[in-house]
Amino acid sequence: MKESMSAKERAVRIELLRARAALERQSLVRGARGVGMALQPRSLLHSLFPRLASRSPAGWLYQAFALTRRYPLLASSVSTLLSGVGKRRRWWRIGAGLLLSWQVARTMGHKGD
């Protein structure tokens, strides 16, 4: 049989058990945060399409611009879709033009560096 522990040994054992429980709680919290981060839309997109998700929004715009230059029918289709938006079509065009010009200016600035 086990001998009775002294009060000091019991206190040390209790502290060790408390420390182990604290470490397990921290591990559980870290795991829950990891699951939460993994379920965010951005990380889900990255896990499904790693190459596409790594691009920034500016990269997406530049890719769209490159595609419209390569395939003029695509540019024509997009402009047709944007022209049928309704009363706000002018704002759509202005916004698209501003985004496109910002991306072109940014790309030209990077090439000059």
N, C-alpha and C positions, 0 to 999 in steps of 0.2 A: 504494500500500500504506500501511498504517497504520504510523506511526512507533512505536517502542517507548516505552512510558510510563516515566516515572521512578518510583522507589520510592514517593514521596509520592503521586503520582497514582494508582498502583495501590492504595495503602492507602485513599485517599479513595473510590475506586470500589468497593472491597470493603465499606467501611462503608455506602455508599449501598445496595448490594445487600442487605446484612444488614438495614438499616432497612426496605427495601421488603418483604423476606421476613417481618419481624416484623409489619409492618402487615397483610400478607395473612393471616398466621396469626390475628391478632386479629379480622380481618373474618370469617374462617372460623368461629372460636369463637363470635362474636356471632351469626352466621347459624344455627349449630347450636343455640344456646340459644333463638333465636327459633322454630325449628321445634319444639323440645321444648315450649316454652310453648304453641304453637299446637295441639299434639296432646293437651293436657290435657283431661279431660272438661269442665271448666268452660268453657274457651274454645271447645270444639267445640259445646257447648250454646248458648253465646252467638252463635256464628256461624250456627247453624241457626235459633234463636229469639231474636233480639236483645231483643225487648220482654220476653219472659218471663224471660230469664236475668238481666236487670238487677235483678229483685226480690230482696229478702233473704228468708230463711226466714220471718221474721216477716210479711213482706208476703204470702207464700204462705198463711200461716195466716189472716191477715185476709181475704184473698180467699175462702178456703174458708168462713170464718164468714159473710161477706156472701152467698155463694151458698146456704148452708144456710138463711139467713133468707129469701132470695128464693124458694127452692124447697124447701119442707118435705119433699117426698118424697125428696129427696137426703139430708137429715138422717136420715130414717127408714131409708133404705137403709144408710147408714153405720153407724148404731147397730145394725142387724140384723147386719151383717157383723162388727162388733166383739163382739157378744154371743156369736157362735159360735166365738170364738177358742179356748176351752177353759178350762183351769184358771187361766190367767193373765188372763182377761178382766177381772177386777176391776182389775188393774194397768194394763191398756190403758185402761180407762175413767178411772182416776185420772190417768194421764199425759195423756190427751187433755183432760181437764177442766182440769188445771193449765196446759197449754200454751194452751188457749183463754182461760182467765181471765188469764193473764199478758199475752196479746196485747190483750185488751180493756182491761186496766188501763194498758198502755203507750199504747194509742190514746187513751184518755181523758186521760192525762197530757199527750200532745202537743196535744190540743185546748185544754187549759187554759193552755198557754204563751202 
